[in-house]
Amino acid sequence: MTKDMNTGRLLYIICLLTISVVGGNLKAQTIVKHQIGFDIRPGYVAPTNSFLEGDNARQKTIDQSLSLHLKYAFRFNKDSRLGRLYPHAYQGIGVSYNTFHSPAELGNPVAVYAFQGAPIVQLSPLLSFDYEWNFGASFGWKKYDGQYNPQNEVIGSKINAYINLGFILNWQLHPQWKLAAGVDFTHFSNGNTHYPNGGLNVIGGRIGIVRTLDADEAPGPITPRRLFIKPHVSYDLVIYGATRKRGLVGDDVSSMIPGLFGVAGINFAPMYNFNNYFRAGLSADAQYDESANLKEYRVGKFYSGDLKFHRPPFRKQFAMGLSLRAELVMPVFSINVGVGRNLIYSGGDMKGFYQILALKTYVTRHLFLHVGYQLSKFKDPNNLMLGLGYRFHDKR
């Protein structure tokens, strides 16, 4: 099996697991509303690489994108536990067609994703300001190829993660129709599972229409039957793993280390639940990275064919740190962000700050899937964090 197939299968499994959990929650609750939506999203491609700036086969800048989205969403019954906790949240599954007007070198990928949104503020009985995030996998990229696509240093695999965050004005035109317009931010990458991994970033606008299939509730104030949690402390335990690629720079030469390297870690985070939507706390983090500090144990010259290494001792590839965590809590999903620093480590690769962005998808009330990504030193892509978590003492 090729490395591209391994990368693609990994991202595909993430997408399928997330979507299957959404489907499971559909069966677990009585649904009062189903809705279908369609979005058009034109965008501006950020010029983060010389390939996008014109160093490509067409010798033209790649700075425009367009995507078409078809989405299905649902809301929980207003009388159910989740409906009373989160009365206006919606979540579902979407599919999109994306083009960057350079099909020969980038392709026209199709994305399949889970999404969720909710009002941030109700501006009037008919107008709300909402957020919405999308997370999934995108298929059909034209990746870097040393012979046939050598200038594409942005996309290194045929299947890449798709991450999107949008801010939207929702206008209730009719009890069963909404018009949505706003701005969004999109990122495509493979999580450092294959090189190159420059990634592609899009800043864009969006306009869409949503059709509610059931009779819509009157918008505006929340029903008095709403539930509110009592503030309390819960505890999250997460175990994760992944693979990654590694590049080295030395002797004025950049080289790729052949093969994939394993990553494994564990987090334990006491979190204070302030209200229905927000929890925060401090996490104790430990991670082993098989690719860390290899440069210190190099044998031979910095050329791809000559790269060999002695295996570093465990202490050179293991680190422990503390991170501040904050979490947006919604039905089915939570989004966790963190900033931390390694306190116990050996070697330059483990030194300094790290940052975490993670999506938690609830399988049961306490058990959740964990899909995260870690950066190093606020700028360097590090590794995926794919695992399982369990929440103790959850009074939600």
C-alpha positions, -999 to +999 in steps of 0.1 A: +000+000+000+014+034-009+019+063+015-007+083-004-033+055+002-024+054+039-029+091+042-061+090+022-075+061+042-067+078+075-085+110+065-114+091+050-118+071+082-119+103+103-146+117+081-167+084+081-164+081+119-175+117+125-204+114+101-215+080+115-217+095+150-239+123+136-261+097+121-262+078+154-274+109+172-302+113+146-316+080+158-310+086+195-331+118+196-366+128+185-360+153+157-384+182+152-367+199+123-349+188+091-334+213+068-317+214+034-294+242+024-274+253-007-244+276-005-222+294-031-189+304-018-164+325-039-130+331-023-096+346-024-066+322-022-039+335+002-005+337-017+014+316+009+037+299-017+055+309-049+035+282-067+003+302-060+020+335-069+027+324-105+056+299-103+034+272-120+029+256-154+005+284-165+027+312-151-004+328-136-014+336-101-038+311-084-058+335-063-095+327-069-117+298-058-153+288-060-172+261-041-208+248-043-223+232-012-253+210-006-261+204+031-285+185+053-290+196+089-312+188+119-322+203+153-331+184+184-366+184+197-373+214+219-386+190+247-355+167+246-326+171+270-302+184+242-330+205+227-336+222+261-298+228+266-291+240+231-325+251+215-311+269+184-281+247+175-281+228+142-257+201+129-255+179+099-236+166+068-225+184+037-208+178+004-191+205-018-174+208-052-143+231-051-123+247-080-092+269-080-093+274-117-062+253-121-075+217-126-043+204-142-021+212-112-046+213-083-076+193-095-112+201-086-116+184-052-149+173-037-153+176+001-175+156+025-179+170+059-198+173+092-209+208+102-225+227+131-238+262+137-258+283+161-267+320+167-241+342+184-267+370+189-303+375+179-304+409+162-341+410+157-370+385+156-362+377+120-324+383+119-296+365+137-258+366+135-245+330+135-213+310+134-208+277+115-179+253+112-172+225+087-148+196+091-142+167+068-121+153+040-115+165+005-109+141-024-096+144-060-066+167-056-037+168-081-008+163-058+029+171-061+048+148-084+085+153-091+080+144-128+045+154-138+036+182-113+069+194-099+060+230-091+030+222-069+046+225-034+013+232-018-006+199-019+013+166-012-016+141-011-047+132-031-069+134+000-067+163+024-084+175+055-110+203+050-116+229+078-139+259+075-152+286+098-179+310+088-198+340+103-233+344+088-263+367+089-295+346+088-327+363+076-360+345+081-378+353+049-407+328+055-415+303+083-398+277+061-371+297+042-340+315+054-315+335+034-279+333+047-249+355+038-215+361+054-178+355+053-157+324+059-121+310+062-110+276+048-079+255+052-069+224+033-039+202+044-029+167+052-019+172+088+018+166+081+012+130+071+028+136+037+051+162+022+049+188+008+023+201+032+022+238+024-016+238+026-041+260+009-059+289+027-090+306+013-107+338+026-142+342+011-178+351+011-209+330+011-245+333+002-271+305+005-306+295+011-321+271+037-354+252+034-369+239+067-388+207+059-410+208+091-431+237+103-406+262+118-409+275+153-413+312+158-378+328+159-367+351+187-367+345+225-359+310+238-386+289+253-389+291+291-385+253+293-348+257+286-323+239+308-292+254+324-264+234+339-248+240+373-212+250+372-189+221+381-156+205+373-153+175+349-122+156+338-112+147+303-088+118+296-076+115+259-053+089+244-042+095+208-018+085+180-009+093+144+019+091+118+039+120+104+066+129+078+098+147+088+121+170+069+155+182+079+177+212+069+214+210+073+246+216+053+226+241+033+205+212+020+168+204+027+161+167+028+131+144+034+136+115+058+122+083+041+092+067+057+066+076+083+071+081+120+048+073+149+033+097+174+015+088+206+002+109+235-021+113+265-038+143+279-056+147+313-076+179+317-097+191+347-122+215+331-145+239+349-179+240+332-190+277+334-223+273+316-240+253+289-216+265+262-182+270+277-156+251+298-119+258+305-090+243+324-054+232+326-043+200+308-013+178+316+001+166+283+026+139+274+037+130+239+062+106+222+074+115+187+095+090+169+109+117+146+120+141+172+157+151+175+169+128+147+192+155+134+215+149+165+219+113+155+225+117+118+250+094+100+263+106+066+255+137+046+223+157+042+212+142+009+181+121+006+199+089-005+225+091+023+202+100+052+207+075+080+203+078+118+210+060+150+178+056+170+177+084+197+171+074+233+135+076+246+141+107+267+151+126+234+117+118+219+094+122+249+081+154+264+056+165+291+040+199+294+010+219+306-015+237+284-043+261+290-075+248+274-108+264+264-138+245+249-169+255+230-196+229+240-225+220+218-247+190+211-228+161+194-196+182+191-171+203+212-143+224+198-112+225+221-082+249+217-051+250+238-017+268+242+010+249+262+047+246+268+068+215+274+084+215+308+101+181+308+120+174+275+155+168+260+166+182+227+157+212+206+127+197+188+107+194+221+116+228+234+091+257+235+054+262+230+028+241+213-008+248+202-037+224+198-070+226+179-093+196+184-128+184+175-146+161+200-175+140+187-196+123+213-203+086+209-221+084+243-226+109+270-190+103+283-171+087+254-159+108+225-138+106+194-109+131+194-095+145+161-069+172+167-039+190+152-008+202+170+014+231+160+049+238+174+063+272+184+032+290+169+043+284+133+055+249+125+030+221+116+036+192+140+012+162+140-023+149+140-039+137+173-064+109+165-078+091+195-105+084+220-115+104+251-136+098+282-152+125+304-155+118+342-179+136+366-199+152+338-231+167+353-243+181+320 
